Amino acid sequence: MKNMTKLILIMASAALTGGCVSTQPALTGPSGSFGAAIGHNIDVQAIAPSAAQKSNTHIPANPKRRAAARENYENGTTPEPQTTETKK
């Protein structure tokens, strides 16, 4: 009886391993479109700045805001962040 059970288990496992077979050989490398989805997502999310935006990179410091932020932090009274909306 034990031999029959072993035989059934071996035959069942041999039949089920067919589901693990691939039609593409393992060592041929990735397909030609490998990484295309990531490249597309990067292209969609990237925004090319205009010439005016590229030249205007200086943001002057605001000592009053810096002092207020430091005071709020030291007192533990940091205000909640304000929500912003984007325009379509």
C-alpha positions as CSV (number, residue, x, y, z in Angstrom):
1,M,0.0,0.0,0.0
2,K,2.9,2.4,0.8
3,N,4.4,1.7,-2.6
4,M,1.2,2.6,-4.3
5,T,0.9,5.9,-2.4
6,K,4.5,6.8,-3.3
7,L,3.8,6.0,-6.9
8,I,0.7,8.1,-7.0
9,L,2.6,11.0,-5.3
10,I,5.5,10.7,-7.8
11,M,3.2,10.7,-10.8
12,A,1.1,13.6,-9.5
13,S,4.3,15.7,-8.8
14,A,5.6,14.8,-12.3
15,A,2.4,15.9,-13.9
16,L,2.3,19.2,-11.9
17,T,5.8,20.2,-12.7
18,G,4.7,20.8,-16.3
19,G,3.2,24.1,-15.1
20,C,6.7,25.4,-14.3
21,V,8.0,25.0,-17.8
22,S,8.7,28.2,-19.8
23,T,8.5,28.6,-23.5
24,Q,11.4,31.1,-23.4
25,P,14.9,29.7,-22.7
26,A,16.2,30.9,-19.3
27,L,19.6,32.2,-20.6
28,T,18.5,34.3,-23.6
29,G,18.2,37.5,-21.5
30,P,15.3,39.9,-21.2
31,S,13.0,40.7,-24.0
32,G,13.5,43.8,-26.3
33,S,10.8,45.8,-24.4
34,F,12.3,45.1,-21.0
35,G,12.1,48.4,-18.9
36,A,9.8,50.1,-21.4
37,A,7.1,50.6,-18.7
38,I,9.5,52.3,-16.4
39,G,10.8,54.5,-19.1
40,H,7.3,55.5,-20.1
41,N,6.4,56.4,-16.5
42,I,9.5,58.6,-16.2
43,D,8.7,60.4,-19.5
44,V,5.1,61.0,-18.4
45,Q,6.1,62.5,-15.0
46,A,9.0,64.6,-16.1
47,I,8.3,68.2,-16.9
48,A,10.9,70.1,-18.9
49,P,11.3,73.6,-17.4
50,S,11.2,76.6,-19.7
51,A,14.1,79.0,-20.2
52,A,12.7,81.5,-17.7
53,Q,12.3,78.8,-15.1
54,K,15.8,77.6,-15.6
55,S,17.3,81.0,-15.1
56,N,15.2,81.9,-12.0
57,T,16.7,79.5,-9.4
58,H,17.6,82.0,-6.6
59,I,15.2,81.9,-3.7
60,P,16.1,84.7,-1.2
61,A,16.1,83.9,2.5
62,N,13.4,85.3,4.7
63,P,14.8,85.9,8.2
64,K,11.4,86.7,9.7
65,R,9.9,83.4,8.6
66,R,13.0,81.5,9.7
67,A,12.9,83.1,13.2
68,A,9.1,82.3,13.5
69,A,9.7,78.7,12.4
70,R,12.4,78.3,15.0
71,E,10.3,79.9,17.7
72,N,7.4,77.6,16.9
73,Y,9.6,74.6,16.9
74,E,11.1,75.5,20.3
75,N,7.7,76.2,21.8
76,G,6.2,73.1,20.4
77,T,3.5,75.1,18.6
78,T,4.2,74.1,15.0
79,P,1.2,74.9,12.9
80,E,-0.6,72.2,10.9
81,P,0.4,72.1,7.2
82,Q,-2.0,73.8,4.8
83,T,-3.5,71.8,2.1
84,T,-2.9,72.9,-1.5
85,E,-4.9,72.3,-4.6
86,T,-3.6,71.9,-8.1
87,K,-5.2,73.5,-11.1
88,K,-6.1,71.4,-14.1
